[in-house]
Amino acid sequence: MTRSKQQQRSRSFGAFGSEAAAYERGRPSYPPEAIDWLLPPNARDVLDLGAGTGKLTTRLVERGLGVVAVDPIPEMLELLSNSLPDTPALLGTAEDIPLPDDSVDAVLVAQAWHWFDPERAIKEVARVLRPGGRLGLVWNTRDERMGWVKDLGDIIGHEQDPFSHEVTLSEPFGNIERHHVEWTNYLTPQALIDLVASRSYCITSPADVRTQTLERVRHLLATHPGLANSTGLALPYITVAIRATLT
């Protein structure tokens, strides 16, 4: 990773910290089917890498797993610890994971792989995994086949399939598999505003562009026939999951 890219990432981390509460309010969780598919059989200890406010961490803790959450943003980890006080929450990055060698059965990364330096992250993930351990990546992508969701994409940018556009997993990982789950998240109009406000392109935009974007989303909520005067929204998602085994 170049120095300029590192500086850009550091600025983005700081900006995300300021929007941690919006992130927690607006971002969806992950469907159980996708999580079950990512986890290896008989997993006991799991690292949630880039855990954010704990959207995935919560689902893992509910399964009775030993979970450690790692994230570089203190404000995110503070919210995670408020809701999961018994779960270790450590400051750290994918390139410098604060765990010993051979310490977990799986490393899961939700909505965060694109922030990592892949070459360094793969080496660190391999270091902390036990032999035969699994790396699992997951993204929620909006299903834009529905009218208003496509209109939302016209405002905030259309979704891309992360597997074909962003992800390359190299040795020592093999047996790479892909899976997707279609599901629906139910949220309030305000939660949709929070969802947009917590997106990286909105956080890092100039203040006037950010304000304009949020106003356009409010206008969509007020005028679209499928949304106007609605107190609850159904937002369809396609969750993309990728798993690979340490060879």
Secondary structure, DSSP 8 states (H G I E B T S, - for coil): --HHHHHHHHHHHHHHHHTHHHHHHH-----HHHHHHHS-TT--EEEEET-TTTHHHHHHHHTT-EEEEEES-HHHHHHHHHH-TTS-EEE-BTTB-SS-TT-EEEEEEES-GGGS-HHHHHHHHHHHEEEEEEEEEEEEEE-TTSHHHHHHHHHH-----HHHHT----TTEEEEEEEEEEEEEEE-HHHHHHHHHTSHHHHTS-HHHHHHHHHHHHHHHHH-TTTTT-S-EEEEEEEEEEEEEE-
